[in-house]
Amino acid sequence: MTMSKFSLGVLSTVMLAISPALFAQVDAVIYGGTVLTVPGKSPLKEQTLILEDGKISAIHNGYRTLAQLKLTDVPVIDLKDSYVMPGLIDMHVHLTFERDPTANPHVWLTQYDADFALASVPYLEKTLNAGFTTVRDLGGSYKVIFPLKRAVNNQTIVGPRIFAAGDFISATGGHGDLHGYRHDVTELVTGGLGICDGADDCRRAVREVIKSGADVIKITATGGVLSNTAAGVKQQFTDQELEAIVSTAHNLGRKVTAHAHGTDGINAAIRAGVDSIEHGSYLDKESIRLFNKHQTYLVPTLLAGATVSEEALTNPNMPAAIVAKVKQVAPVMEQAFRTALKNNVNIAFGTDSGVSQHGQNAKEFALMVKYGMSPKDAIVSATLSAATLLGMQQQLGSLEVGKFADIIALKGDPEQDISELSRVSFVMKNAVIYKNEK
């Protein structure tokens, strides 16, 4: 007996209509004592969250029993004594290294890419355990960071959700290039795929970096503190080069962020259309006007400034060119942040971890609050604002129906004591529990 085409068509239509109900998988039910569903708003009391296929499928007032929910054999996670909130997002990390003043500076000459990847595995786990379920990695060899990202996605290793830039887009001799070695050595080993000069060559470099797997484009628009060259922190790309980089990236569906300390580089990058500025140390009145006109985000990385300032005092082996820039730049980062905050610039949370130790990301919150930001706004910067800058506001940043089940819990209220964010007791990403301290 055969089925007619009409019958097959009806059956297919019916199956399509009922398939979500048939195959949806309830992962867990969470009872939250205090639940910050939407950062910036007041938290709710005694909530029941239903997690389905890695996402939040429902939120109910009160604690609903499995019988009331018409569920059986579903794990129930009791966080009635906890403050429950969305997973945190760090918009500036470097997962493929961690700065160590005592390490051999020539290690890259003796180790393979696989060595760096293996050394990075604990950094990923520390970051996730600290409550940062999503990160934006802004500079690491494409041969290392993209395999790490794939391994996390495949659950081969433990780590946060990664959006990665891969290689920097940098001018020859710029902050993202290789410094401090003989010319014949640097000729043999360059700073990466993104080294370029001239508008046309910069378009090529952007395409090359995107081809390698980049989710976002990172420009070194000015000199940097930790590059071993006495080049200062002024603009390093021409306006034409910046415009070519940004337009090419945007045409290929990638957002662009610019490492920028000096005023001229900050302003030129914003005029060129970048989506965010990293550091922003020497922003001025014109910078503020441009930030607000273009709705550009500032990612302040205060922790990086504090970390290198401390190292400059204690590390006699820090190169003189770097020490000079640390002493010049680090003290002005606080004032730049205060100015941006006072003038309502969009701010997204970012630490530059890798310069600081991985897993210590929450120290940035303490600095933000110390320098004038309210705890509530600091939390928003690491949730809703960060998700918006990522272009992932429909999936991340709050605990709402349809969003990823990225959930953390604390024993205290971070809006009353921001240091509570350094003591995360529960971490879940995509409805999978990675940490659960009783």
C-alpha positions as CSV (number, residue, x, y, z in Angstrom):
1,M,0.0,0.0,0.0
2,T,1.4,3.4,-1.0
3,M,0.5,6.8,0.3
4,S,-0.7,9.5,-2.1
5,K,1.2,12.8,-2.7
6,F,-1.7,14.5,-1.1
7,S,-1.5,12.3,2.1
8,L,2.2,12.8,2.3
9,G,1.7,16.6,2.0
10,V,-0.8,16.6,4.8
11,L,1.4,14.4,7.0
12,S,4.4,16.7,6.5
13,T,2.3,19.8,7.3
14,V,1.1,18.1,10.5
15,M,4.6,17.0,11.5
16,L,5.9,20.5,11.0
17,A,3.1,21.9,13.1
18,I,3.7,19.6,16.0
19,S,7.4,19.0,15.9
20,P,8.5,21.7,18.4
21,A,6.1,20.3,21.0
22,L,7.3,16.7,20.3
23,F,11.0,17.3,20.3
24,A,11.5,20.3,22.7
25,Q,13.7,19.2,25.6
26,V,13.2,20.7,29.1
27,D,16.7,20.9,30.6
28,A,15.9,22.1,34.1
29,V,13.7,24.2,36.4
30,I,15.4,26.9,38.5
31,Y,14.0,28.3,41.7
32,G,15.5,31.8,42.3
33,G,15.1,33.6,45.6
34,T,16.0,37.0,44.0
35,V,16.2,37.2,40.3
36,L,17.5,40.1,38.2
37,T,15.7,39.3,35.0
38,V,16.5,42.6,33.3
39,P,19.6,44.6,34.5
40,G,18.7,48.2,35.2
41,K,15.3,47.2,36.6
42,S,14.4,46.0,40.1
43,P,15.0,42.3,40.8
44,L,12.0,40.0,41.3
45,K,11.4,37.7,44.3
46,E,10.7,33.9,44.2
47,Q,10.8,33.1,40.6
48,T,10.6,29.8,38.7
49,L,12.6,29.6,35.4
50,I,12.0,26.9,32.9
51,L,15.0,26.0,30.7
52,E,14.4,24.3,27.4
53,D,16.9,23.4,24.6
54,G,19.5,25.7,26.2
55,K,17.2,28.7,26.4
56,I,14.8,30.2,28.8
57,S,11.3,29.1,27.8
58,A,9.2,30.5,30.6
59,I,9.5,32.5,33.9
60,H,6.8,32.3,36.6
61,N,6.1,34.2,39.7
62,G,6.4,31.9,42.8
63,Y,7.9,28.5,43.1
64,R,6.0,26.1,40.8
65,T,6.1,22.4,41.4
66,L,6.9,19.9,38.6
67,A,3.3,18.7,39.0
68,Q,2.0,22.3,38.5
69,L,4.3,22.6,35.5
70,K,3.1,19.2,34.2
71,L,6.7,18.0,34.1
72,T,8.4,14.8,35.3
73,D,12.0,13.7,35.7
74,V,13.3,17.2,35.2
75,P,16.2,18.4,37.4
76,V,15.3,21.1,39.8
77,I,18.0,23.6,40.8
78,D,17.4,25.2,44.1
79,L,18.8,28.8,44.2
80,K,16.2,30.1,46.7
81,D,19.0,31.5,48.9
82,S,20.8,33.2,46.0
83,Y,20.8,36.3,43.9
84,V,20.3,35.1,40.3
85,M,21.2,37.1,37.3
86,P,22.4,36.9,33.6
87,G,25.8,35.6,32.8
88,L,28.4,38.4,32.5
89,I,30.0,39.6,29.3
90,D,33.6,40.8,29.0
91,M,34.1,42.8,25.8
92,H,37.9,42.8,25.9
93,V,40.0,39.8,26.7
94,H,43.1,38.0,25.3
95,L,42.5,34.3,26.1
96,T,45.6,33.0,24.4
97,F,48.1,34.5,26.8
98,E,48.5,35.9,30.3
99,R,51.2,38.5,31.1
100,D,53.9,37.2,33.3
101,P,56.7,39.6,34.2
102,T,59.0,36.7,35.2
103,A,58.4,34.7,32.0
104,N,61.0,34.3,29.2
105,P,60.1,37.1,26.7
106,H,61.3,34.9,23.8
107,V,58.9,32.0,24.5
108,W,57.3,32.4,21.1
109,L,60.6,31.4,19.5
110,T,60.6,28.1,21.3
111,Q,57.0,27.0,21.4
112,Y,54.4,25.9,18.8
113,D,50.8,27.2,18.4
114,A,49.6,24.0,20.1
115,D,51.6,24.9,23.2
116,F,49.9,28.3,23.4
117,A,46.5,26.6,22.9
118,L,47.1,24.1,25.6
119,A,48.3,26.8,28.0
120,S,45.1,28.8,27.3
121,V,42.7,26.0,28.4
122,P,42.9,26.9,32.1
123,Y,42.4,30.6,31.3
124,L,39.1,29.8,29.6
125,E,37.9,27.7,32.6
126,K,38.9,30.4,35.1
127,T,37.0,33.0,33.1
128,L,33.8,30.9,32.9
129,N,34.0,30.0,36.6
130,A,34.2,33.8,37.4
131,G,30.8,34.1,35.9
132,F,31.7,35.5,32.5
133,T,29.8,33.3,30.1
134,T,30.6,35.3,27.0
135,V,33.7,37.1,26.0
136,R,35.0,39.1,23.0
137,D,38.7,38.2,22.4
138,L,40.4,41.1,20.8
139,G,43.7,39.8,19.6
140,G,45.3,36.4,19.3
141,S,46.8,34.3,16.6
142,Y,44.1,32.9,14.3
143,K,45.9,29.6,14.6
144,V,45.2,29.4,18.3
145,I,42.0,31.4,19.1
146,F,39.7,29.9,16.5
147,P,40.5,26.3,17.3
148,L,39.9,27.2,21.0
149,K,36.5,28.7,20.0
150,R,35.6,25.6,18.1
151,A,36.6,23.3,21.0
152,V,34.4,25.3,23.4
153,N,31.5,25.2,20.9
154,N,31.9,21.4,20.6
155,Q,32.2,21.1,24.4
156,T,35.6,19.5,24.0
157,I,36.9,22.0,26.5
158,V,35.3,24.2,29.1
159,G,35.1,28.0,28.4
160,P,32.9,31.0,27.8
161,R,31.1,31.7,24.5
162,I,33.8,33.4,22.3
163,F,33.5,36.1,19.8
164,A,37.0,36.6,18.4
165,A,39.0,39.1,16.3
166,G,41.9,36.9,15.5
167,D,44.9,39.0,14.2
168,F,45.0,42.7,14.7
169,I,44.7,45.1,11.8
170,S,47.8,47.2,12.3
171,A,50.1,49.5,10.3
172,T,53.6,48.2,9.7
173,G,55.6,49.1,12.8
174,G,52.3,49.9,14.6
175,H,51.1,48.7,18.0
176,G,50.0,45.3,16.6
177,D,53.2,44.6,14.8
178,L,56.3,42.8,16.2
179,H,58.8,44.9,18.1
180,G,62.0,44.6,20.0
181,Y,64.0,42.2,17.7
182,R,66.6,42.5,15.0
183,H,65.2,43.6,11.7
184,D,66.0,40.4,10.0
185,V,64.1,38.5,12.7
186,T,61.0,40.8,12.4
187,E,61.2,40.5,8.6
188,L,61.0,36.7,9.0
189,V,58.2,36.8,11.6
190,T,55.7,39.6,11.2
191,G,52.8,40.7,13.5
192,G,50.3,38.6,11.7
193,L,47.7,38.6,8.8
194,G,46.5,42.1,9.5
195,I,49.7,44.1,8.9
196,C,49.0,46.6,6.2
197,D,49.9,50.0,4.6
198,G,47.7,52.2,2.4
199,A,43.9,52.0,2.0
200,D,43.9,49.2,-0.6
201,D,46.3,47.1,1.3
202,C,44.2,47.6,4.5
203,R,41.1,46.4,2.6
204,R,43.0,43.3,1.7
205,A,44.1,42.7,5.3
206,V,40.6,43.0,6.6
207,R,39.4,40.4,4.1
208,E,42.3,38.2,5.0
209,V,41.5,38.3,8.7
210,I,37.8,37.7,8.1
211,K,38.7,34.8,5.9
212,S,40.7,33.3,8.9
213,G,37.5,33.3,10.9
214,A,37.2,36.8,12.6
215,D,33.8,37.6,14.2
216,V,34.9,41.2,14.8
217,I,37.7,43.4,13.4
218,K,40.2,44.9,15.9
219,I,42.2,48.0,14.7
220,T,45.2,49.4,16.5
221,A,44.4,53.0,15.7
222,T,47.1,54.4,17.9
223,G,50.3,53.4,19.6
224,G,49.9,51.2,22.6
225,V,51.5,51.0,26.1
226,L,52.8,47.4,25.9
227,S,54.4,47.4,22.5
228,N,58.2,47.6,22.9
229,T,58.7,50.8,20.8
230,A,59.1,54.4,21.7
231,A,56.4,55.5,19.3
232,G,54.0,57.1,21.7
233,V,50.2,56.7,21.6
234,K,49.2,58.9,18.8
235,Q,47.3,58.0,15.6
236,Q,49.0,55.3,13.5
237,F,46.6,54.8,10.6
238,T,45.7,57.6,8.2
239,D,42.1,58.7,7.9
240,Q,41.9,57.0,4.5
241,E,43.2,53.7,5.9
242,L,40.7,53.8,8.8
243,E,37.8,54.5,6.5
244,A,38.9,51.7,4.2
245,I,39.1,49.2,7.1
246,V,35.8,50.1,8.6
247,S,33.8,50.2,5.3
248,T,35.3,46.8,4.2
249,A,34.5,45.2,7.6
250,H,31.0,46.6,7.7
251,N,30.3,45.5,4.1
252,L,31.3,42.0,5.2
253,G,29.0,42.0,8.2
254,R,31.7,42.6,10.9
255,K,31.7,45.2,13.6
256,V,34.9,47.1,14.2
257,T,36.6,48.2,17.4
258,A,39.7,50.4,17.7
259,H,42.4,50.2,20.3
260,A,42.9,54.0,20.8
261,H,44.7,56.0,23.5
262,G,45.7,59.3,21.8
263,T,43.0,61.9,21.2
264,D,43.7,62.2,17.4
265,G,43.4,58.4,17.0
266,I,40.2,58.2,19.1
267,N,38.5,61.0,17.1
268,A,39.7,59.7,13.7
269,A,38.5,56.2,14.4
270,I,35.0,57.4,15.5
271,R,34.7,59.6,12.4
272,A,35.6,56.5,10.3
273,G,32.7,54.7,11.8
274,V,34.1,52.2,14.3
275,D,31.5,50.6,16.7
276,S,33.6,50.9,19.8
277,I,36.8,52.4,21.2
278,E,39.1,50.4,23.6
279,H,40.8,52.4,26.4
280,G,40.0,55.9,25.2
281,S,42.6,57.3,27.6
282,Y,43.0,60.8,26.1
283,L,39.4,61.6,25.0
284,D,38.5,65.3,24.9
285,K,35.4,67.4,24.3
286,E,35.4,66.6,20.6
287,S,35.7,62.9,21.4
288,I,32.6,63.2,23.7
289,R,30.7,64.9,20.9
290,L,31.7,62.2,18.4
291,F,30.9,59.4,20.9
292,N,27.4,60.7,21.4
293,K,26.7,61.7,17.8
294,H,27.7,58.2,16.5
295,Q,26.5,56.3,19.5
296,T,29.9,54.7,19.7
297,Y,30.7,52.6,22.8
298,L,33.7,53.1,25.1
299,V,35.3,49.9,26.6
300,P,37.4,51.5,29.3
301,T,39.7,48.5,30.5
302,L,40.5,50.2,33.8
303,L,41.9,47.0,35.2
304,A,44.6,46.9,32.5
305,G,45.8,50.4,33.5
306,A,45.9,49.5,37.2
307,T,47.7,46.2,36.5
308,V,50.5,47.7,34.4
309,S,50.9,50.6,36.8
310,E,51.6,48.2,39.6
311,E,54.0,46.1,37.4
312,A,56.0,49.2,36.4
313,L,56.8,49.8,40.1
314,T,57.9,46.2,40.8
315,N,59.3,44.8,37.5
316,P,62.9,45.9,36.9
317,N,62.9,44.0,33.6
318,M,60.1,46.0,32.0
319,P,61.5,47.7,28.9
320,A,62.2,51.5,29.3
321,A,59.9,52.3,26.3
322,I,57.0,50.5,28.0
323,V,57.7,52.1,31.4
324,A,57.6,55.6,29.9
325,K,54.2,54.9,28.3
326,V,52.8,53.3,31.4
327,K,53.7,56.4,33.5
328,Q,52.2,58.6,30.8
329,V,48.9,56.8,30.1
330,A,47.8,54.9,33.1
331,P,47.1,58.0,35.4
332,V,44.8,59.6,32.8
333,M,42.5,56.5,32.3
334,E,40.5,57.3,35.5
335,Q,39.7,60.8,34.4
336,A,38.8,59.7,30.9
337,F,36.3,57.2,32.4
338,R,34.8,59.9,34.7
339,T,34.4,62.3,31.8
340,A,32.7,59.7,29.6
341,L,30.4,58.7,32.5
342,K,29.5,62.4,33.2
343,N,28.7,62.9,29.5
344,N,26.5,59.8,29.1
345,V,28.8,58.0,26.7
346,N,27.7,54.4,26.0
347,I,30.0,52.2,28.1
348,A,30.5,48.4,27.8
349,F,32.4,46.4,30.3
350,G,35.9,45.2,29.3
351,T,39.0,44.3,31.2
352,D,41.9,43.5,28.8
353,S,42.4,40.3,30.8
354,G,45.6,38.6,29.6
355,V,47.3,41.9,30.7
356,S,45.7,41.1,34.1
357,Q,45.1,37.6,35.3
358,H,42.2,35.6,33.8
359,G,39.5,34.9,36.3
360,Q,40.0,38.2,38.0
361,N,37.7,40.0,35.5
362,A,35.3,41.2,38.2
363,K,37.9,43.6,39.6
364,E,37.0,45.9,36.8
365,F,33.6,46.4,38.5
366,A,35.2,47.7,41.7
367,L,37.2,50.3,39.7
368,M,34.2,51.4,37.7
369,V,32.2,52.0,40.9
370,K,35.2,53.6,42.6
371,Y,35.4,56.1,39.7
372,G,31.8,57.1,39.9
373,M,29.6,54.5,38.2
374,S,26.6,53.1,40.1
375,P,26.7,49.4,40.8
376,K,23.4,49.1,38.8
377,D,25.0,50.8,35.8
378,A,28.2,48.7,36.1
379,I,26.1,45.5,35.9
380,V,24.2,46.9,32.9
381,S,27.6,47.6,31.2
382,A,28.5,43.9,31.5
383,T,25.1,42.5,30.4
384,L,22.7,44.5,28.2
385,S,25.2,47.1,27.0
386,A,27.8,44.5,26.1
387,A,25.2,42.3,24.4
388,T,24.0,45.3,22.3
389,L,27.6,46.1,21.3
390,L,28.0,42.4,20.2
391,G,24.8,42.6,18.2
392,M,23.4,39.8,20.4
393,Q,20.8,41.7,22.4
394,Q,18.1,39.2,21.3
395,Q,20.1,36.3,22.7
396,L,22.1,37.6,25.6
397,G,22.2,40.2,28.4
398,S,19.1,39.5,30.4
399,L,17.0,36.6,31.7
400,E,14.0,36.7,29.3
401,V,12.0,34.1,27.3
402,G,13.9,33.1,24.2
403,K,17.3,34.1,25.4
404,F,20.2,31.7,26.1
405,A,20.1,30.2,29.5
406,D,23.4,31.9,30.7
407,I,22.8,32.3,34.4
408,I,24.9,33.0,37.4
409,A,24.2,33.2,41.1
410,L,25.7,35.0,44.1
411,K,25.0,34.8,47.8
412,G,24.7,38.6,48.2
413,D,23.2,41.6,46.3
414,P,25.8,43.2,43.9
415,E,23.8,46.4,43.8
416,Q,24.5,46.8,47.5
417,D,28.1,45.5,47.4
418,I,29.7,45.3,44.0
419,S,32.4,42.9,45.3
420,E,29.8,40.2,45.4
421,L,30.5,39.8,41.7
422,S,33.9,38.5,42.7
423,R,32.3,35.6,44.5
424,V,30.1,33.8,42.0
425,S,28.8,30.6,43.4
426,F,26.8,29.2,40.4
427,V,27.5,29.3,36.7
428,M,25.4,28.0,33.9
429,K,25.9,28.5,30.1
430,N,23.4,27.2,27.6
431,A,21.5,25.4,30.4
432,V,24.7,23.4,31.3
433,I,26.0,23.8,34.9
434,Y,29.7,24.5,35.2
435,K,29.9,25.6,38.8
436,N,27.6,25.0,41.7
437,E,29.0,25.8,45.2
438,K,26.7,25.1,48.0
